[in-house]
Amino acid sequence: MCALKMRDGEVDVDAALVRRLVGEQFPEWSGRSVERLESSGTENAVFRLGADLLVRLPRHPGAVGDVEHEQVWLPRLGPGLPVATPEPVGVGVPGAGFAWPWSVYRWLEGRNPVVGALAEPELLAKDLAEFVGALRRIEPGDGPTGYRGVPLAARDPYLREALAQLEGRADTGAIAAVWEQALGLPVYGGPPVWAHGDLMAGNLLVDGGRLTGVIDFATVGVGDPAVDLIPAWCVLPAEARDVFREAVGADAAEWARGRAWALSIAVIALPFYWHTNPPVAQTSRHVIAEILAETR
């Protein structure tokens, strides 16, 4: 199990705490088994509750707002999507020594895809494009600005800081060159469109090589939809990218913005998790290598 870098105010959540919270607030579920699930995620602690439920609790103050965000938007978005999404069935409140709200969801079957060992990469590419397209077609209405629904230039200070920390550990010159080109791309000028914002392998569920579910909607919102192209580099192999691009209908500018989003997410995460969360760091290194190989 990897060590996770503790953030200010971060708390340790264990199965005993979950049993107390469930027993106090949802006594009808108090006799169920509680099993912590291994995850490379950094925002929440996740526990299986019996056979068909899941408990998700924020681990630090910055993740607390995600609880309400998902409770509000998942019921509105889920019915319009082609694969399973988390279904909130309970909202927990502070208690048992835990200071923040938390959630109970229906359990979703499936496993995370293993990058580099996908059973059906081209079919998965089409499934991902179908999900992205369906989400984009949902009326934006009063949807909030996505966590990553901002112009690429807003990422620039954080990427530069990360590059300084990566000097000597990554090809920072090549990364900077790709990023400079991305900053010259036209800013998205279309209407606000829904985007999940974090379509990494850890937020995807597959069975038999096909996409069966998408989880963790904490970053969902409206804005530039190019951020939902990131699985092209963080999940799919190079030979399946064109399939994904064609199926999702991305033009050259949108594809380039999506690649820049994938690069910025990877670069900014890498120094923070280099030693403390090996799975996240490995994903970042993989994405950077794929993009540099593609742009050389």
N, C-alpha and C positions, 0 to 999 in steps of 0.2 A: 504494500500500500504506500502510495507516495505521500510525502509530507506536503502540507499546504501552507503557503505563506499566510500568516495571520495578519489581518487588517485591523485598523483601529476599531475598537468596540466589538471585534469578532468574538463569538461565543462557541463553546464546544457543545454540540448537541448529541445526546446518546439515546439508546433505546429506552432506558429507564425513564428519561424525561418524556419521551413520546408516550409511554404507557400512562404516565401520570396525567398528561394533557388530555389524552383520549378518554381516560377513565373519568375525569372531572367534567368534560364538556360533551362527550359523545358516549354515554354509558352503554348504549346499544351495541357499540363496537369494542367494549372494554375487554372482552374475553379473547380477542383475536391475537394471533402471534404478531410480533414486531421484529422486522429484520432490516438492518441498515443495508443499503445498496451501495456497492462500490461505484464511484463516479469521479471523473476528472473535473467535474464542474466546480466552480469557485464561489458561486453565489448562495446556494442552498444545500441543506442536508436533506436526503431523501430516504424514506423508509417504506418498505412494503407492509401493509396492514392486512393480515389475513390473505386470502387468495385473490381478492378482487378490488382492493383499495390501495392507495398510496398516500403517504403523508409527506408534505414538502414544507420545510421551515427555513426562513432566511437565516443566514449565518452571520451577517454583519448589517449595520444600519443602512448601508447603501442599497441593500436588496429588499428592504421592508416594503417600499412602494410597489414592488413587483407583485405582491400578493393581491392588492386591490386591482391593479392593472389587469391581471389575468382573470380575476373573478368577473370583471366588467366585460372584457372583450372576447374571451373565449366562447361564451354562449352565443355571442352575436356572429362570430366568424366561423366557428366549427361547422355548423350545418351547411355552409356553402363550399366546403372543401372536400376533395375526393378521397382523402385518407383520414384515418382516425386522429383526433386531437384530444388533449386532456379535457375531461368533463368534470368541472367542480361540483362536488356533492356536499361539501361542508366548509364553513369558514370558522377557523379557530380564533380565539382571542387570547391576549396575554393571560398567563396563569402558570401555576406550578413552578414559579421562579423563572419563567420565560417571558421576556418583556414585549414581544412583538406578535402581530397576527400571523396566522399560518393557514395552510389549506389542506383539504382532503380531496383526492381525485379518484375517478375510476382507474383501475389498473389497465394498462394497454399492453397487449402481447407484442413480442418482437424483440429484436436485438439491434444494437448499433452496427452499422456496416463497418467492416475492417478495411481501411484504406490500403490499397495495394493487393487486396485479396477479394475483390468483389465478384460474386458469382455471375451476375448479368449486368455488366457496366452500362451497356447501351440501353437496356430496358430500364435500368435505374435512372439513367439520364432523362429518358422520356417521362418517367413517373415524376421526377423532380420538376421538369418543365410543366407538366400538367398541374402540379400543386401550385407552382409559382403563378401560372396563368390564371388559375381559379381564384387565388387570393387577390390578384390584381383586378379581377373583374367585379369584386365586391364593392358596392357603392361606398366611397370614403366617408360620406356623411360628416359627422362631428368627430371623426377619428383623430387621435392625438398625433403630433409629429413623432415619427419613429425615433428611437434612441440613436439610430444611424441614418435617419432621414435628412441629413444635412449635406451641404456641399463638401467636396473633398478638402477644400482649403481649410475647413475647420479642424481637420486632423493634423495639419502641418506641424504645429508646435509640438504635439505629442510624438509624432514620428521623428522629428529632428532630435528630440531629447532621447528617444530610444536608440537612434543611430549612434549618438555620442556614447551611450553605455555599451553598445555592441562593437565598438572599434576594437579590432584585433580578434574578434570572435566570429565575425560574419563579413561578407563582401559588401561593406557599407558603401563603397564607391558605386558599385553596380546597382545597388538598391536605390541610392540617391538619384542616379541617372534615370531610372524607370519612374521614380516618383516625380521628378521634375517634369517629365513629359506628361504625366497624368495631370499635374496642376495646370497645364495649358489646355486641357480639354474643355469644351463648352460646358457650362453649368446646366444641369437639367432644367428645362424650361416647360415641361409638360405639366399636366394636372397632378395633384397629389394622388398617389396610388398606394394601396396597402402593400407592405412588405414585412416578412417575418423578422428579418434583420440578423439572424444568427443560425443559418442553415449549415452548421457544422455536423460532422458525423455523430457526435454525441447527442445531437438533438433530432436524429433521424432513427426510425425503426424500420427494419426490413425483415422479410421472411421469404425464403426461396429466391433471394436476390432482388425482390421487388419491394418498393416502398409501401409500407403499411400504415405508418403513422409519423407525425411530426409533433414534437413536444417543446416545452419551454418557450412560451410566447411573451416573455418578459420584455423583449425588445420590439414587439410588434407595433406598427404605427404607419402613418402615411408620410409620403415624401418621395424621394428619388428611388424608384424600384430597383435600380441597378445593384443595390447591395445584396439582393437575393440571387445574384449570379455567382456568389462566392463558392458554392459547392463545385463549380467547374474546376477549381484548383485545390480545394481542401478535401474533396471527396472523390471526384471522378478521375480516372486516368486520362492521359492526353488523347488517346484514341476515341474517347467517348465525348470529348468536349464539343466537337462540331455537331454531334447529335443533339446535345443539350441546347446549344446556341440556336440551331435551326428550329427546334421544337418550341423554344420560348420566344423566338422572333426578335432577338436582340440585334440591333444595327451596330455598326462599327463603334460609334461613340458610346453607346450603352455598354457594349462588351468591354471596352477599354476602361470605363468607369468601374465596372464590376471587378475587373482584374485589379484595379488600384485599391478598391475597398478590401479585397482579399489580402493584398500586400500590406496595407496599413494595419489591418487587424493583427496579422501575424507578426509584423515588426514591433508594434507597440506591446504585444503580449510577451514577446520572447525574453527581454531582459528581466521582466518582473517574475517570470516563472522558470527561468533557466535552471535553477537548482531546486526549486521548491515544489514544482508540479511537472514532473517529467513528461506525462502524456500531452499536456498543453504545449510544452516547449517543443516536443517532437513534431506536433502538428504544425507549429509555426515554422520550424526549419523545413519541413516538407513543402509547405505552401511557398515559401521564399525560393526554394530550389526549383520548384515547378515553374514559377513565374519568370525567374531569371533565365531558365533554359528556353522558355517560350519566346522571350523578348530579345535574346542574343541574335 
